[in-house]
Amino acid sequence: MNNNQAKITEIVEKLSGKPLTIGPDESLFESGVLDSFALTDMVSALEREFSIRIPDSDLTPRKFDSVSRIETYIETHS
C-alpha cells in the first residue's frame, strides 16, 4: 500500500468507524462500507488531506467508488 492509499484508507475508516476489510478495487458503496451520505464528508476530508479542490461537478459516487479510483482521481488532480 502506497502513501496515498494509506491516507485514503485512513479517511474511509474514520468515516465508517471500522477497519477497511475490502480490497482497493472493491466498491465502498456497494459493499456497505460507506453510504451516499458519507460522500460529501469524504470529499471534504480528501480536499483537506491532499490540498486539492474537488468541484461539485465531480461529486458522483462513481468517481469515489473505491480506494483505487480515489487514488487515481487525486493523482490526476493534484
C-alpha positions, 0 to 999 in steps of 0.5 A: 500500500502506497502513501496515498492509499494509506491516507485514503484508507485512513479517511474511509475508516474514520468515516465508517468507524471500522477497519477497511476489510475490502480490497482497493478495487472493491466498491465502498458503496456497494459493499456497505462500507460507506453510504451516499451520505458519507460522500460529501464528508469524504470529499471534504476530508480528501480536499483537506488531506491532499490540498486539492479542490474537488468541484461539485461537478465531480461529486458522483459516487462513481468517481469515489467508488473505491480506494483505487479510483480515489487514488487515481482521481487525486493523482490526476488532480493534484 
